[in-house]
Amino acid sequence: MEARGWQDKGCYYVQNEPQNEADYEVAAFLADLTKTAAPSLRIAVSEEPKPGIVENAAANGASYDLWWANLSGFEPTYAATRQAAGEDVWWYFLYGDLPPHFNPLTIDHSGIESRIAHWAAWKYRIRGFAYYSVTGWGSDPYANPKPQGTNQNGDGLLLYPPQNGKIVSSIRWELLREGVEDFEYLKIAAGGTLPVVPGGNEGCDLSAESAVSSTTSFTRDTAALQHLRNELGAYLGGERDGCPELDSTAPGAHPRATYALNFQDPAGEPSASPLTVDGREWLKIGWDAYDTTAGYGWAGPYIGDPAIMLYAYEGGAPVDELQRSIIFNDYGRTDTFNWDIENGQYEVFVSIGWYDRDYEMQRLVVEGQLLFDDVATTAAAPNLVSSIVVDVNDGNVTLEVGQTDPYTMLNWARIEPVD
């Protein structure tokens, strides 16, 4: 490879998906072993950048040149430290990357996710995707029989049969190509190169930021994304001044104002209509799926399943009326609530907890920023209220609620403009 000048064209794939601390130590040892034997050889591991590997004593300062991060496990802050050190990060997608994460791999995800993945890749300086499968049928390729007239290999890759000697394309393939071209527009705007570290405000970063707040918070308005791409093309062609931002005037977008949202069974308690507490009227928000016309709603793996997306009400609890109602995901998975709103700066207040019960590791993210990070509410202190100021430039305020297994008990939220 050195004799041919190929060092930057390939890599040695050292280890697959280390799972725990013992595996991380092995990964660190292998990084050191490989770099000692072949210092100029680029090495890769299919894992997101982790201190347990990089900072492990067994690494002796060695690290991987290429990280393949599973999207659901991707931690952008630490990844940025490795990118600053000259290492590359890719993403890969699996069937377990469920909503509200985007996932271009399976066709039970919205088509826009095949394009938005590339805008998010620009935002986080991701240099490549590892596709283990491209058009898998549904969330579990092994659970259902193969569709008629198709050929499905062992890992769930769905191949359309040739017609007249040609492979038939698909909407999914076309959307993936559109996403690649979106990425190229952003690259051209940055002078033809991909910046190394996120957050440097290079080229039209503002355009990407307006479409994507995080890997679970992004526009789901296909028309708005296409318009953004068209306007970016106009900027590159000298037909408009300045990098464009996503049009935040979606059909259901709310004007800049204060909004009070009580999370509860809309048909249950509290039953007062209108629901007025402390002189403010509260909108009753249940587990409805996101709807662009309504301008709000949820995205998640079990939205629409009443056996999992649950409501509770503690009528006799000596707490605020708004904190007597609770909504939660009984599987503890992550769900994202979108509230379409005019762009600007807002302070978002949120209450979590359940009277007379203990819950640990509750997590809530507002517009990609942690508000509650593995926090506990207890019988002695059953509710927590906190707020965070966020800049909305993608046309919606998003609340990412929960994480795998532990419950997050959500009471209410209030969105207030910051003057």
ZIURQUI-V43642 format. One record per run of one state. SS is the DSSP state (h for helix, s for strand, l for the rest). FROM is the first residue (numbers start at 1). LEN is the number of residues. If there is no record, write none. Layout:
ss=SS from=FROM len=LEN
ss=SS from=FROM len=LEN
//
This chain:
ss=l from=1 len=11
ss=s from=12 len=5
ss=l from=17 len=4
ss=h from=21 len=17
ss=l from=38 len=5
ss=s from=43 len=4
ss=l from=47 len=4
ss=h from=51 len=4
ss=l from=55 len=2
ss=h from=57 len=3
ss=l from=60 len=6
ss=s from=66 len=5
ss=h from=71 len=3
ss=l from=74 len=2
ss=h from=76 len=9
ss=l from=85 len=3
ss=s from=88 len=6
ss=l from=94 len=12
ss=s from=106 len=1
ss=l from=107 len=5
ss=h from=112 len=12
ss=l from=124 len=4
ss=s from=128 len=4
ss=l from=132 len=4
ss=s from=136 len=1
ss=l from=137 len=13
ss=s from=150 len=3
ss=l from=153 len=5
ss=s from=158 len=3
ss=l from=161 len=1
ss=s from=162 len=2
ss=l from=164 len=2
ss=s from=166 len=2
ss=l from=168 len=3
ss=h from=171 len=19
ss=l from=190 len=15
ss=h from=205 len=7
ss=s from=212 len=1
ss=l from=213 len=5
ss=s from=218 len=1
ss=l from=219 len=3
ss=h from=222 len=15
ss=l from=237 len=17
ss=s from=254 len=1
ss=l from=255 len=4
ss=s from=259 len=5
ss=l from=264 len=11
ss=s from=275 len=3
ss=l from=278 len=2
ss=s from=280 len=6
ss=l from=286 len=3
ss=s from=289 len=1
ss=l from=290 len=1
ss=s from=291 len=1
ss=l from=292 len=4
ss=s from=296 len=5
ss=l from=301 len=8
ss=s from=309 len=5
ss=l from=314 len=7
ss=h from=321 len=4
ss=s from=325 len=5
ss=l from=330 len=5
ss=s from=335 len=7
ss=l from=342 len=2
ss=s from=344 len=10
ss=l from=354 len=5
ss=s from=359 len=8
ss=l from=367 len=2
ss=s from=369 len=9
ss=l from=378 len=5
ss=s from=383 len=10
ss=l from=393 len=3
ss=s from=396 len=6
ss=l from=402 len=8
ss=s from=410 len=8
ss=l from=418 len=2
//
